[in-house]
Each structure stands twice: as C-alpha cells, then as structure tokens.
C-alpha cells in the first residue's frame, strides 16, 4: 500500500525529490527508499550509524518530520550539491572591484541553487562623489540591476531556480528610489525587497518627527518619518513590495548578537543571517501528531512531539557536517555557529482537529503553547548534543544568555545551557513549506491558515488530454473519512475569510518562541482601505513581530484569492469596442493601469482602443487575462479562440482557421525606402556595429520593413547576416512586430553585459533590440519614451483561460497563490522559492 494519500503528493515526490539516474530511470523505487536514503546519509557521521539510521527513518516515516526540499532531494545522492536552502552573502564593499567580487560569489552560490540575500545599504547613494575618478556614483539600485541580470543568466543556463532578497536601511539616502523600484513591473523581478526599519524610525513615525537620510556620517536630506512610512505603505499597498523588516528587534533578540550583526535575510525572510550566514530548514508535521482528531478527547501528543523534535534537531545538526557549500566562507560560518531552522507545518490543520478556529484568541494561545513546547524540546535536545559532541565553537555562556530570546526562555533551559553549553546557536525558524506540504498529503502550509478546503487541478495525461482532479486539504479529507458528507463546523475557516489582524495575531503568537523569524503572508482583501492596511503593519510592530509581509490583490499583482463571475457582454463589431467595454467593466481606471497589468505599453493599449492598430494574438491574450475575458471574444467577438472560416476555393484561407494562424503574404518591397543608420559601439568589440533600419508607409503609417547590420569585425558576420534576414522576414509579414524588440532585449550573455549611456545592457543582442526600439519610437510605430516596451520583458504563457492573476511558469495553470511569501502552484506544487 502506498504511503501517499493523494495523487498530487506522489507526483511531487516523483518530480522534485525522487532520486533518478541521468536518463530518468528511478533509483528510489518507493518513497520509503527516499526516506532510507536520507536517514542513511545523515546517520553516517554518527559513531553508531546503524542505530541512528533507524531512528531517523522512523522520524521521516509517514511524513512526520519533513526536511527541506534540498535535503530530501540531495541527501545520499553523492551529487555535488548543497543541502542548505539559503544564504546571506558577504557585506558589499563600496568600491567597483569589491561590488563585482560580490557578484561573482553570488553567481557561484546561485549555480548550486541557493537563495541569497544582500544588504545594499553599504553602497554610496546616487550622485555621491567617487573620489579619484571625478565622477558621480550611480547608486545601489543600478548595481541591483546587474545582480538581477546575473540571476537571469544563471537561470537561463539551466541552473535550478534561485531567488534573491535585497534590503536597504530606512535611513539610506536612496531609500525612496528603493521603495518605488517595483512600481516598474519589468524591473528587479529576481528580487524580493524589504526595508530595514529601525526602532528610532518607528518612534519617529509614531511621534510624526523628522528623519535624516544619512550615508557615511553625512546627512543628505531630512524628511518627516511618517511621510517615508506612508511611502513604504503605499508601495506595498499598490505593488505588494517592499516588505518591512524590524531589524533592531531582530538584532536585540539574536542569540549571537555578541559576535554578529544582521542586516539581511534569506529571500522569504524567515532566516535573518549575518554575512556569509547559511540556513538549513526542516519542519515538524503537526497534523500527524494529533490523537483522536475531531473528537472531544482530541489533543496533540506532546510526548511524541518532544521525541520527534529531539530526533529532528540531531538530523539537522548532522546536515551541517554532511553538506557541501558553494563558498569556503559559508562553510566556516556554518561550522562556527551550527545554526539550524526547525519549524512546523500543518499548524492550521492541527488546530482544526482539536476544534479551534484559526485566528481566534484560543487558537493563538494554543499556538503559543505548542511553539513553546517545540522551543523547549529543541533547546534541550541541543544541550544534550553539546554534552555528547561539544558546543558550537563561538559559544559564550554569559553573552549568549543575555540575548533577548534567551532572557525569555524557561529558567531550567537557561541553566542547562549555562552548565553544558549548546550545540546549535539558533534552532527555530518557520519557513515556506508549500511544496513539501503538498508532498505530505496537502497539509496546511507552515503556520498559514488553510488556503482552500478543496480545489480542482488539471492534470496533463500522457495522450495530451487534461483531466480534472480534486485536491482536498488534509484535515478536511480526514473529516470526510470520519463523518462522510456531514457539514463542516463553523470553526473551519480559510485564508479567504480571515481578517488581516487575525493573521497578525497568529504570527505574533508563534514569533514569541521562534528565535529566527517566520515566513508568513497576511492576506488582505482587494478593497481594504489604505488606513486599515497601514494598521496591519503597525499592529505587527506593536505585537512583537520581526517583520511583516502582506498580499493584496490588485491590477499589478493579480488576484489569487477569487475569480469574479463574468458579466454577459453585448455584441460589438470590432476588437477596439470590445476592449473598451471590457476595460469599463473592469477595476482599471486608466489605460496605464491596464497596460501595467497586461505587461504592454500604454501607447500600444491606446492604439488598440482607438482602432489605429490591429490587435495581435499575444497582445489579446495578455489583455484578456488582465480583464478576465475570453481572448477569442476580444479578437473575434466569439468565445472560441478563432472563428471557423469556410473557403470555396482550393487556396488556403488568409483569415484564422480553427486554432491555426496563417501568416499573411510578405509585403512587396518598393524600389526606394526611407530609413536610418545607427552606430553601436559594444565595449568588447574593436569595431562598431552599423544598424540600418528601412521603413515602409502603409495606410499613412510608417512601419519597419527591413534591417541590415554591418561591421568590420568578421566574428560578427555569420550571426548578423542570419539575424537580419530573420528580422527582415518577420517585418515584411506585417502585423504587430514589436515582439522582436522584446525578444532581443530579453537575451542575456553569460559572459556579462556592458554599461552603455548609464544603463546596463545584458548583451549585444539586447543593444540591437534597444536600437530597433528607439527607431520604432522615433517613427511613431510604438509609444514614446517612458511608455514604450518594458526594458526586461516577461515571457507569457499563451492560453485562453480567463482567470485573473499569473499563470504558473511550470504547468501553465492559473492556480498560483501567495503562501508564506512565495508564489506556489496548487496544481503542480511549483514554488517561486524552489
């Protein structure tokens, strides 16, 4: 009998965690083989590995203890991979050489798939003097663009998806630009961003006092603290970023504040780390530890909990010794402090099983008790390990016990630490568990509420067809097995029905006993008022949280919480009228809002609405997704993807026929064309490129017709000839050819790009794309500067689904949800965070 309770769990194991040969042949025949592989590998550092292998296997069995995905996939495979999930990199020096040394380290770490965090507050602000070169500094955001390009390059080379966190202090002179950076949906897509908020700043906000923006002892300007706070709140309200990290609170509570200062976190925020800090993660599955669920005698088995925590701590401590590290500095840091991040998953399901409503006062008190029990068990287990194997090398009893976290710890635990030391400097952290929670039978994720009690996912079959499959929450499935179709009790609530302040209450209850931090998303309704939204962050501060992340659906982020019913559309004769009606029926107030949501230029949307430009299929798909209408209806007035055209001749129809799009005949070339020639000097090439773009005038409008690229550098000859022939062939077919610019500008050179006219250009092909774009702007083919194409376009999944929100980049389904700060797909288990 299979250990899996749901098909999706087995599929995720097969896709993400099952050990296979290079050709895909399975080495792990069953999930029990996976558990055995992990147990054996982590027990090999013990003096009696056979005994500990069995104990570790017992903890893993039935998904009671869930190591993070990197451990589950990599332990015991003999592959050269790190078992650590995330890293904070070294302090970024305020020098060009030092900055690019850090970039190299980041690339090496991301090659192994690790998520990384950086504090960019150490880089001098934009406009500051650069001594010795008679120039002004470009500021930290310009270098963040370089990091962003690097991350894309690493991913395009086939490495595992990585994520990055960028932080900046609230008193840095460029903090306002940092706050507004994500207002451009095309910029810094590889980063999560958070502002490091200090205690003095929060005091100034409450007092409505002044706030200095300072770098290297120099005050650049002064503004009102409350105005800066409102800017942070408005950006987060509109674009879901930046997040807020209460950095002074983190450092005061840190057990290691006597030997390290924290200024950044891993990408999801649950691990504040020092320079070169690394974290490894694992979770106790609370849903598996409740006895007599849904009955009067229902309770969490705390004896089993204590034993499981002790075993998990030992396994995680062994990971420090078993793992490889991308950089030697990371290995030294990990061995000197041996920090681990043991968390929980299935908390909401466990609360349901004992009859408590998530978000209630009693549920918060129960969460406090359970997390307290886990913290006690973890610290005492680490003390026992110190007796056996020694304390972590930097342990200093008096300084360690003086930290904020240890001052709140039970006195018997403090005394045990004082007498025997402790093996692991920090022990608890609540990380995103979206994928491993699905793997464990769709238990609720981390300390999040249940997202949905049941939903339908589409499963791609071997014959290419899709079937629908119901995915049911673990606790709900257990209720059904016990009580059949009996109605769920009132205390069954989910993420869509909870008030934001109830989320904060649960986060604060858990934070009290978590020595690192918590990855949690506070879901806010789309129509929440701005003042109420700000109250969420202030309550997080007042209640002792170390940070706050919210998610409010809007035109930029999309909606992951609900899909509104479509209103029946009247009949229109042309796409521009249909688009105008759909926009008026939507929540978009301006063309700019719609353009941002659809990832198109405002000028392009304006031309579609005015009827001056024919709507292409890819543009219609983007607009339809943003407006929650059918792309086929938008283009053709029919719900179908395209109308069926019946011909009476032997010739192929020139209109769309079924789902096949036939390209039009190429335009004839006149004997004379008007054009322009542009010179591009690429830094790595001795000779310049000369790009000639000729235009044709059709129906009174000028449009590109052909491209020629010439250079004395013969290394460029073959590919420039091929490129110009292909681009010219596309141009001559007519229609919306602006996508050529988007494709060229999205090309990243693994060897690195170049700075041109104050902007980072990721490749010579991107530079060519930029020239073509500027030509199109100058001739009026696309909108002007500031309204043109995105500088870093995003590939879109082509489909005609009408749900709002983003499609999953792995399976294409519109089932992404924000869980613990990570976009996670309910259909395939894909997570942005890996």
C-alpha atoms as one frame of an Amber mdcrd trajectory, in Angstrom:
protein
   0.000   0.000   0.000   1.330   3.426  -0.962   2.348   5.885   1.742   0.833
   8.674  -0.322  -2.718   9.761   0.421  -3.170  11.925  -2.688  -2.053  11.670
  -6.327  -0.511  15.143  -6.247   1.754  14.099  -3.350   3.174  11.206  -5.328
   3.605  13.354  -8.425   5.553  15.991  -6.495   7.784  13.322  -4.978   8.452
  11.934  -8.456   9.177  15.340  -9.968  11.170  17.009  -7.212  12.530  14.550
  -4.647  12.851  11.092  -6.179  16.457  10.076  -6.858  16.873   9.099 -10.516
  19.561   8.187 -12.993  20.619  10.795 -15.527  18.280   9.190 -18.086  15.313
   9.431 -15.705  15.301   5.816 -14.543  14.265   5.781 -10.859  16.761   4.764
  -8.199  14.274   5.448  -5.393  11.613   2.878  -6.285   9.284   3.972  -3.468
   9.114   6.922  -1.104  10.366   4.532   1.596  13.577   4.332  -0.453  13.804
   8.117  -0.305  13.389   8.108   3.475  16.007   5.370   3.773  18.457   7.299
   1.579  18.139  10.434   3.714  18.328   8.539   7.027  21.427   6.603   5.988
  23.264   9.676   4.718  22.588  11.802   7.795  23.483   8.937  10.141  26.893
   8.295   8.584  28.551  10.998  10.727  27.425   9.232  13.931  29.588   6.823
  15.931  26.779   4.229  15.713  25.261   4.961  12.287  23.072   1.835  12.114
  21.191   2.744  15.293  20.656   6.351  14.260  19.665   5.409  10.726  16.663
   3.519  12.115  15.723   6.375  14.415  15.996   8.910  11.613  13.954   6.679
   9.315  11.242   6.428  11.954  11.039  10.240  12.146  10.733  10.542   8.379
   8.197   7.741   8.045   4.613   8.817   7.373   5.820  12.391   6.761   6.100
  13.211  10.476   9.356  15.136  10.047   9.848  16.919   6.730  13.406  18.014
   5.889  13.522  20.927   3.465  13.397  20.064  -0.206  17.111  20.453  -0.762
  17.855  17.791   1.873  15.096  15.484   0.628  16.327  15.712  -2.955  20.090
  15.794  -2.337  20.993  13.762   0.754  22.637  10.451  -0.086  22.844  11.091
  -3.826  26.622  11.721  -3.914  25.903  14.764  -6.049  27.939  17.911  -5.561
  25.067  19.934  -4.138  24.490  21.957  -1.010  21.854  20.781   1.445  21.417
  24.332   2.718  18.477  26.297   1.399  19.595  29.859   1.579  22.418  32.240
   2.227  23.139  35.856   3.057  26.212  36.943   1.178  29.159  38.976   2.387
  28.971  42.693   3.089  29.026  44.574  -0.215  32.084  46.891  -0.296  31.583
  50.446  -1.521  34.003  50.018  -4.412  33.666  48.852  -8.002  36.096  45.960
  -7.571  34.518  44.821  -4.328  30.998  45.014  -5.767  31.871  42.757  -8.668
  33.721  40.331  -6.399  30.419  40.005  -4.533  28.600  39.475  -7.828  30.924
  36.565  -8.622  30.264  34.985  -5.225  26.534  35.375  -5.751  26.759  33.657
  -9.138  28.710  30.712  -7.690  26.146  30.317  -4.903  23.160  30.551  -7.228
  24.727  27.991  -9.561  24.049  25.456  -6.815  20.510  26.769  -6.477  20.825
  28.615  -3.189  18.623  31.596  -2.492  20.677  34.619  -1.437  20.178  37.844
   0.480  22.089  41.112   0.272  22.066  44.408   2.129  22.662  47.165  -0.430
  22.795  49.913   2.230  26.604  49.799   2.153  26.797  51.278  -1.366  27.038
  55.074  -1.563  23.926  56.870  -2.847  23.276  58.066  -6.363  25.080  61.325
  -7.085  27.681  60.957  -4.338  31.289  61.768  -5.220  33.528  58.947  -6.402
  36.979  60.028  -5.341  39.814  59.697  -7.792  37.720  59.412 -10.954  35.876
  62.765 -10.987  32.507  61.084 -11.344  29.221  60.702  -9.510  28.102  57.377
  -8.076  25.286  55.559  -9.852  23.816  54.325  -6.575  22.850  50.895  -5.224
  19.834  50.351  -7.483  21.986  50.432 -10.610  24.056  47.570  -9.192  20.904
  45.707  -8.168  20.033  45.737 -11.882  23.332  43.946 -12.530  22.518  41.335
  -9.884  19.108  40.884 -11.455  20.662  40.247 -14.862  23.136  37.787 -13.333
  20.313  35.806 -11.750  18.500  35.578 -15.080  21.700  34.469 -16.782  22.299
  31.707 -14.238  18.717  30.509 -14.696  18.905  30.661 -18.494  21.982  28.431
 -18.307  19.818  25.693 -16.828  20.507  26.006 -13.128  17.829  25.464 -10.520
  15.629  28.489  -9.919  17.111  30.808  -7.357  15.684  33.786  -5.548  17.269
  36.912  -4.111  16.437  39.285  -1.268  17.558  42.904  -1.319  17.394  45.022
   1.814  18.067  48.702   2.430  18.100  50.689   5.641  15.344  53.198   6.222
  17.932  55.973   6.630  19.830  55.389   3.356  19.608  58.416   1.014  18.348
  56.225  -1.860  15.631  54.514   0.173  12.841  56.358  -1.651  14.036  55.020
  -5.007  14.344  51.573  -3.424  10.757  51.778  -2.188   9.446  52.748  -5.625
  11.544  50.289  -7.654   8.834  47.650  -8.054   6.389  50.208  -9.473   8.012
  49.228 -12.775   6.790  45.653 -13.282   9.739  44.960 -15.570  12.435  45.846
 -13.064  14.221  43.696 -10.472  11.985  40.687 -10.991  14.510  38.315  -9.483
  14.467  40.193  -6.158  12.226  40.241  -3.153  12.753  43.617  -1.498  12.429
  44.756   2.115  13.189  47.938   4.009  15.224  47.571   7.216  13.136  49.543
   9.703  14.831  50.624  12.944  13.367  51.295  16.379  14.206  55.049  16.247
  12.414  55.289  12.907   9.242  53.674  14.283   9.385  56.031  17.269   9.705
  58.969  14.872   6.755  57.665  12.836   4.559  57.498  15.922   5.694  60.960
  17.042   5.467  62.397  13.492   9.048  63.575  13.870  11.817  64.381  11.362
  14.044  61.696   9.861  17.554  62.122   8.463  18.776  60.205   5.411  22.448
  59.553   6.078  25.437  57.855   4.488  28.938  57.673   5.941  28.114  60.306
   8.553  26.781  62.835   6.033  23.126  63.940   6.181  21.862  64.127   2.604
  18.364  65.402   3.440  15.700  65.369   6.126  12.042  64.447   5.754   9.147
  63.536   8.000   9.350  59.934   9.212   5.610  59.480   8.769   5.854  60.600
   5.130   8.524  57.979   4.461   6.463  55.334   6.279   3.442  56.234   4.150
   5.565  55.850   1.024   6.534  52.338   2.116   2.905  51.527   2.876   1.610
  52.952  -0.412   4.125  50.975  -2.472   3.270  47.794  -0.599  -0.445  48.507
  -0.975  -0.062  49.063  -4.726   2.663  46.566  -5.701   2.992  44.123  -2.757
   6.589  45.260  -2.126   8.732  46.240  -0.317   8.296  44.170   2.800   9.180
  45.501   6.231  11.876  44.007   8.491  12.179  45.306  12.056  15.944  44.990
  12.060  16.747  46.351  15.560  14.279  43.899  17.092  15.973  41.063  15.209
  19.450  42.018  16.439  18.326  42.542  20.024  16.723  39.092  20.150  19.555
  37.322  18.308  21.353  34.745  20.483  24.574  35.705  18.694  24.344  39.483
  18.950  27.664  39.450  20.771  29.538  38.201  17.710  27.476  39.177  14.649
  25.265  41.955  13.266  22.417  41.073  10.955  21.451  43.337   8.055  19.760
  40.965   5.600  17.606  37.846   5.374  17.151  34.950   3.033  14.629  35.539
   0.190  11.485  34.615   2.161  12.509  36.386   5.350  12.390  33.550   7.883
  16.165  33.480   8.341  17.870  36.771   9.289  21.539  35.981   8.772  24.962
  37.630   9.174  27.415  37.999   6.285  28.032  34.543   4.748  25.364  33.049
   7.014  23.632  29.905   5.792  20.429  28.222   6.876  19.128  24.703   6.695
  15.458  24.026   7.245  13.043  21.322   8.321   9.508  21.102   9.667   7.536
  19.101  12.215   4.239  17.998  10.677   1.782  18.974  13.422  -1.155  17.399
  11.614   0.376  13.943  12.072   0.682  14.315  15.846  -2.973  14.884  16.831
  -4.662  11.936  18.520  -8.430  11.381  18.325  -8.911  14.223  15.793 -12.320
  15.979  15.762 -13.367  14.228  18.963 -13.773  15.597  22.464 -10.523  13.948
  23.538  -8.570  15.395  20.591  -5.123  16.651  21.585  -1.577  16.982  20.339
   0.633  14.129  21.574   3.327  16.201  23.309   5.414  13.160  24.292   5.635
  12.168  20.633   6.305  15.820  19.776   9.245  16.053  22.171  10.805  12.841
  20.856  10.324  13.900  17.227  11.836  17.335  17.855  14.898  15.810  19.515
  15.484  13.464  16.574  14.924  16.277  14.047  17.460  18.522  15.808  20.073
  15.763  15.672  19.401  15.124  11.987  19.671  18.813  11.173  22.886  19.178
  13.164  24.335  16.331  11.117  23.441  18.172   7.901  25.982  20.855   8.860
  28.715  18.201   8.651  27.299  16.277   5.663  26.639  19.220   3.357  28.840
  20.880   0.792  28.947  24.675   0.477  29.366  26.923  -2.578  31.923  29.115
  -0.776  34.509  28.356   1.900  33.359  31.419   3.876  29.885  29.898   4.106
  31.296  26.608   5.380  33.319  28.395   8.073  30.299  30.398   9.204  28.043
  27.319   9.336  30.538  25.262  11.365  31.338  28.113  13.759  27.700  28.625
  14.777  25.821  25.495  13.621  22.514  27.368  13.331  19.518  25.353  12.182
  15.924  26.309  11.398  13.404  23.795  12.744   9.829  24.855  12.078   6.341
  23.466  11.749   3.804  22.751   9.066   0.191  21.630   9.337  -0.491  24.020
  12.238  -3.882  25.132  10.904  -4.939  21.524  10.283  -3.890  20.568  13.823
  -5.951  23.443  15.231  -8.967  22.270  13.255  -8.504  18.723  14.530  -8.683
  19.924  18.134 -11.731  22.087  17.381 -10.152  25.562  17.289 -10.814  28.346
  14.803  -7.605  29.718  13.272  -7.285  33.387  14.218  -9.284  33.133  17.433
  -7.815  34.087  20.808  -7.865  30.454  21.922  -6.111  29.318  18.733  -3.432
  31.965  19.346  -2.980  30.742  22.927  -2.762  27.130  21.743  -0.201  28.125
  19.102   1.831  29.826  21.838   1.754  26.640  23.951   2.684  24.321  21.094
   5.510  26.531  19.813   6.781  26.931  23.381   6.882  23.140  23.724   8.828
  22.841  20.455  11.313  25.535  21.506  11.909  23.837  24.884  12.402  20.445
  23.273  14.731  21.825  20.608  16.958  23.739  23.041  17.184  20.810  25.473
  17.992  18.433  22.618  20.781  20.766  21.505  22.110  20.888  25.097  22.222
  17.072  25.070  24.147  17.194  21.796  26.595  19.651  23.366  27.222  17.198
  26.200  27.966  14.490  23.623  29.665  16.379  20.799  30.557  19.795  22.181
  29.023  23.279  21.996  29.258  25.403  18.873  32.759  26.984  18.696  31.713
  30.610  19.360  29.607  29.799  22.424  30.000  32.199  25.368  27.540  31.357
  28.140  27.110  34.782  29.727  26.814  36.655  26.428  24.586  34.001  24.883
  22.157  34.019  27.816  21.976  37.832  27.730  20.183  37.863  24.361  16.533
  38.839  24.147  15.441  35.341  23.149  17.293  33.589  25.956  16.111  36.059
  28.590  12.546  34.945  27.791  13.435  31.245  27.875  12.424  28.954  30.755
  14.850  29.062  33.664  15.587  25.316  33.625  16.581  25.553  29.969  18.799
  28.570  30.708  20.546  26.682  33.490  21.108  23.657  31.282  22.668  25.904
  28.624  24.850  27.644  31.224  26.103  24.329  32.635  26.595  22.268  29.469
  26.634  24.703  26.570  24.536  24.254  23.443  25.337  22.627  20.115  23.376
  24.991  17.842  23.393  28.762  18.242  19.862  29.193  16.867  17.332  26.435
  16.416  13.872  27.550  15.287  12.510  29.156  12.154   9.238  28.828  10.263
   9.952  28.568   6.559   7.717  28.290   3.486   6.572  24.692   3.132   4.213
  24.903   0.163   5.746  22.084  -1.861   6.666  19.735   0.983   3.200  20.265
   2.478   1.634  19.018  -0.750   4.141  16.142  -0.760   2.963  15.274   2.783
  -0.668  14.954   1.727  -1.706  18.599   1.295  -1.412  19.581   4.946  -1.779
  23.271   5.670   1.457  25.119   4.972   3.705  26.371   7.798   1.639  28.430
  10.233  -0.631  29.672   7.437  -4.380  29.054   7.531  -5.850  26.520   5.133
  -5.885  28.230   1.752  -8.837  26.310   0.329 -10.544  23.210   1.679 -10.756
  21.718  -1.800  -9.936  22.809  -5.319  -9.695  21.265  -8.750  -6.443  20.912
 -10.602  -5.989  19.990 -14.236  -3.662  17.060 -14.821  -1.888  16.564 -18.147
  -2.239  12.958 -19.294   0.195  11.003 -21.465  -2.086  11.332 -24.504  -2.046
  15.125 -24.203  -5.524  15.433 -22.720  -6.257  17.047 -19.361  -8.348  15.546
 -16.617  -9.681  17.256 -13.523  -8.682  16.055 -10.076  -9.920  17.293  -6.719
  -7.234  18.279  -4.206  -8.550  18.263  -0.645  -6.948  19.694   2.474  -5.558
  17.006   4.799  -7.842  17.866   7.735 -10.916  18.140   5.531 -10.168  14.759
   3.992  -9.853  13.284   7.469 -13.210  14.862   8.425 -14.829  13.300   5.330
 -13.403   9.891   6.170 -14.816  10.114   9.700 -18.137  11.826   9.066 -18.912
  11.481   5.372 -20.842  14.414   3.898 -21.636  15.978   7.269 -21.329  19.762
   7.090 -18.069  21.267   8.258 -18.284  23.019  11.654 -18.202  26.824  11.898
 -14.615  26.836  13.128 -13.428  25.704   9.687 -12.126  28.977   8.237  -9.665
  29.622   5.428  -7.346  32.317   4.129 -10.132  33.959   2.150 -12.385  34.589
   5.143  -9.897  35.653   7.815  -9.485  39.277   8.841  -5.908  40.611   8.360
  -5.477  41.340  12.067  -6.268  37.692  12.845  -3.271  36.743  10.692  -1.104
  39.158  12.686  -2.351  37.674  15.956  -1.274  34.182  14.895   2.125  35.357
  13.636   2.813  37.194  16.894   1.812  34.140  18.954   4.284  31.976  17.057
   7.080  34.574  16.955   7.434  34.602  20.727   9.082  31.165  20.616  10.886
  31.337  17.274  14.484  32.514  17.665  14.947  33.354  13.963  11.861  34.572
  12.120   8.706  33.489  10.313   7.717  33.390   6.680   4.034  34.285   6.629
   1.693  36.114   4.284  -1.085  38.279   5.685  -3.817  38.123   3.064  -5.739
  41.372   2.692  -8.918  41.846   0.656  -8.589  43.903  -2.506 -10.977  46.554
  -1.188  -9.217  47.093   2.153  -8.835  50.798   2.868  -5.355  52.317   2.980
  -5.612  53.305   6.646  -6.772  49.803   7.604  -3.908  48.395   5.563  -1.394
  50.538   7.455  -2.928  49.351  10.725  -1.840  45.798   9.844   1.828  46.830
   9.824   1.525  48.917  12.953  -0.142  46.008  14.758   2.710  43.724  13.614
   5.162  46.196  15.155   3.182  46.640  18.363   2.666  42.891  18.868   6.345
  41.920  18.625   6.662  40.559  15.090  10.090  40.730  13.428   8.680  41.643
  10.042   5.509  41.867   8.029   4.512  40.694   4.553   1.070  41.313   3.088
  -0.643  40.340  -0.121  -3.431  42.461  -1.538  -4.737  41.516  -4.992  -4.594
  44.387  -7.454  -4.014  45.178 -11.102  -0.262  44.620 -10.816  -0.043  41.505
  -8.648  -3.256  39.918  -9.904  -5.772  38.063  -7.822  -5.058  34.665  -6.311
  -7.995  34.605  -3.907 -11.066  34.631  -6.090 -12.350  34.842  -9.628 -15.334
  37.083 -10.182 -18.265  35.946 -12.285 -18.180  37.298 -15.819 -20.909  39.676
 -16.889 -22.543  38.842 -20.212 -21.013  41.076 -22.849 -23.033  42.873 -25.520
 -22.150  42.304 -29.165 -19.654  44.623 -30.842 -18.384  44.840 -34.397 -14.668
  45.292 -33.719 -11.951  44.493 -31.142 -11.461  48.114 -30.082 -15.104  48.414
 -28.958 -14.911  45.066 -27.154 -11.699  46.155 -25.406 -13.264  49.497 -24.443
 -16.309  47.743 -22.924 -14.173  45.193 -21.039 -11.987  47.954 -19.600 -15.015
  49.986 -18.434 -16.454  46.874 -16.758 -13.142  46.158 -15.008 -11.496  47.757
 -11.985  -8.964  49.575 -14.171  -9.435  53.328 -14.033  -6.806  54.296 -16.624
  -5.130  52.896 -19.705  -1.843  52.946 -17.787  -3.232  50.616 -15.102  -4.444
  48.174 -17.761  -1.136  48.372 -19.643   0.854  47.562 -16.499  -1.413  44.621
 -15.616  -1.183  43.229 -19.159   2.578  43.841 -19.425   2.082  46.007 -22.529
   2.994  49.597 -23.299   0.402  52.282 -22.602   0.853  53.550 -26.158   0.035
  50.111 -27.550  -3.136  49.864 -25.456  -4.135  53.344 -26.631  -3.700  52.313
 -30.262  -5.808  49.193 -29.715  -8.578  51.224 -28.074  -8.569  53.846 -30.832
  -8.615  51.222 -33.570  -5.403  52.582 -35.081  -3.658  49.268 -34.651  -4.706
  45.682 -35.227  -4.617  43.557 -32.077  -2.235  40.615 -32.320  -2.963  37.245
 -30.716  -0.299  37.528 -27.990  -1.441  41.034 -27.025  -5.069  39.893 -26.910
  -4.111  37.012 -24.631  -2.377  39.371 -22.195  -5.272  41.845 -22.199  -7.863
  39.089 -21.821  -6.077  37.672 -18.782  -5.896  41.106 -17.151  -9.570  41.844
 -17.897 -10.973  38.368 -17.090 -12.497  37.924 -20.530 -12.004  35.417 -23.324
  -9.191  36.223 -25.734 -11.227  34.733 -28.569 -14.131  37.069 -27.764 -11.774
  40.058 -27.573 -10.352  39.311 -31.026 -13.334  37.928 -32.885 -16.467  38.509
 -30.832 -16.688  34.770 -30.220 -15.812  32.767 -27.105 -13.883  30.397 -29.371
 -10.194  31.042 -29.894 -10.823  31.926 -33.536 -13.763  31.745 -35.941 -14.020
  28.868 -38.362 -13.565  30.202 -41.883 -15.013  28.152 -44.725 -13.494  28.597
 -48.176 -14.912  27.593 -51.535 -11.575  27.624 -53.347  -8.519  25.431 -53.202
  -6.431  28.240 -51.710  -5.574  28.344 -48.012  -7.746  30.848 -46.137  -5.986
  34.059 -45.147  -8.134  34.505 -42.034  -7.591  32.394 -38.918  -8.908  28.891
 -39.484  -9.767  26.923 -36.375  -6.830  27.134 -33.954  -4.224  27.531 -36.711
  -2.998  31.045 -37.509  -1.842  31.541 -41.091   0.665  34.326 -41.683  -0.120
  36.842 -44.380   1.855  37.074 -47.602   5.027  39.173 -47.279   4.772  42.815
 -48.311   6.312  43.757 -51.656   9.448  45.891 -51.472   9.240  49.271 -53.195
  12.256  50.418 -55.173  13.018  53.114 -52.588  12.638  53.087 -48.823  13.283
  55.691 -46.174  15.474  54.659 -43.255  18.105  55.468 -40.687  21.535  54.081
 -39.795  22.670  53.828 -36.167  26.148  53.264 -34.774  26.552  50.930 -31.784
  29.936  50.620 -30.071  29.973  47.456 -27.977  32.786  47.626 -25.359  34.143
  44.131 -26.049  34.406  44.692 -29.814  37.145  46.686 -31.525  34.813  47.720
 -34.342  31.362  49.287 -34.133  28.143  47.827 -35.491  26.178  49.892 -38.023
  22.471  49.093 -37.944  20.291  50.288 -40.829  16.506  50.119 -40.471  14.362
  50.887 -43.513  10.638  51.633 -43.251   7.591  51.294 -45.479   4.488  53.512
 -45.331   1.160  51.655 -45.218  -2.220  53.364 -44.787  -0.444  56.551 -43.799
   1.588  54.846 -41.046   5.330  54.192 -41.128   6.445  50.715 -40.072   9.784
  48.814 -40.149  10.388  46.738 -43.250  13.991  45.502 -43.193  17.206  45.587
 -41.148  20.883  45.448 -42.130  23.820  45.110 -39.710  27.390  45.704 -40.823
  30.730  45.628 -39.003  34.420  45.326 -39.789  34.585  42.655 -37.067  34.298
  39.405 -39.032  33.465  37.465 -35.856  30.010  39.037 -36.140  29.470  38.287
 -39.825  27.585  34.983 -39.786  25.199  35.682 -36.937  24.453  39.266 -38.036
  23.532  38.084 -41.537  21.290  35.355 -40.100  19.718  37.747 -37.608  18.968
  40.478 -40.138  17.436  38.017 -42.596  15.145  36.596 -39.914  14.107  40.010
 -38.548  13.510  41.377 -42.034  11.368  38.343 -42.907   9.241  38.967 -39.823
   8.924  42.694 -40.562   7.764  42.002 -44.126   4.891  39.841 -42.899   3.255
  42.876 -41.309   1.118  42.825 -38.146   2.389  43.585 -34.652   6.152  43.030
 -34.904   7.117  44.882 -31.720   7.694  41.497 -30.066  11.025  41.361 -31.917
  12.290  44.112 -29.645  11.055  42.292 -26.544  12.766  39.053 -27.554  16.100
  40.723 -28.339  16.137  42.782 -25.151  15.480  39.660 -23.074  18.736  37.982
 -24.228  21.433  37.792 -21.533  25.062  36.994 -22.281  26.535  34.515 -19.719
  29.869  36.350 -20.068  28.254  39.546 -18.863  26.809  42.662 -20.438  28.056
  46.242 -20.557  27.232  49.741 -19.360  26.021  51.981 -22.190  24.871  55.567
 -21.654  24.396  54.958 -17.952  22.292  51.796 -18.376  23.274  48.154 -18.011
  22.708  46.280 -21.278  22.813  42.490 -20.750  24.075  41.515 -24.242  24.976
  42.829 -27.684  21.666  41.427 -28.948  19.847  43.423 -26.286  21.713  46.509
 -27.524  20.475  45.817 -31.061  16.950  45.406 -29.697  17.286  48.765 -27.963
  18.258  50.452 -31.240  15.271  48.938 -33.051  13.007  50.036 -30.196  14.269
  53.628 -30.336  13.752  53.647 -34.100  10.175  52.401 -33.670   9.554  55.143
 -31.104  11.058  57.836 -33.340   8.879  56.808 -36.291   5.709  56.552 -34.201
   5.338  52.789 -34.607   5.272  52.318 -30.826   4.734  54.736 -27.937   7.405
  57.171 -26.783   9.986  57.175 -24.025   8.512  56.076 -20.720   5.535  54.471
 -22.443   7.395  52.056 -24.649   8.191  48.399 -24.244   9.372  47.033 -20.942
  13.146  47.004 -20.643  13.075  43.435 -19.360  10.087  41.639 -20.905   8.492
  38.591 -19.352   7.518  35.563 -21.398   3.797  34.887 -21.167   2.049  31.532
 -21.197  -0.220  31.522 -24.245  -3.658  30.328 -23.216  -7.204  31.488 -23.235
  -8.107  30.868 -19.594  -9.971  33.823 -18.204  -8.865  33.789 -14.582  -7.066
  36.869 -13.327  -3.627  36.513 -11.844  -0.422  34.930 -13.044  -0.111  31.569
 -14.743   2.272  29.003 -13.271   5.515  29.001 -15.252   5.850  25.248 -14.730
   2.415  23.862 -15.672   0.601  26.912 -17.065  -2.371  26.641 -14.717  -3.919
  29.725 -13.092  -3.562  28.297  -9.601  -0.805  30.415  -8.076  -1.328  31.503
  -4.514   0.790  33.591  -2.159   1.834  31.306   0.700   4.458  32.359   3.262
   5.805  35.000   0.914   6.141  32.561  -2.017   4.016  32.166  -5.104   3.096
  28.459  -5.009   1.091  26.500  -7.570  -1.698  24.341  -6.204  -1.792  22.245
  -9.373   1.813  21.105  -9.730   3.470  22.209  -6.483   5.875  24.609  -8.202
   7.134  27.341  -5.891   8.933  30.547  -6.803  11.194  29.917  -3.829  12.303
  26.494  -5.025
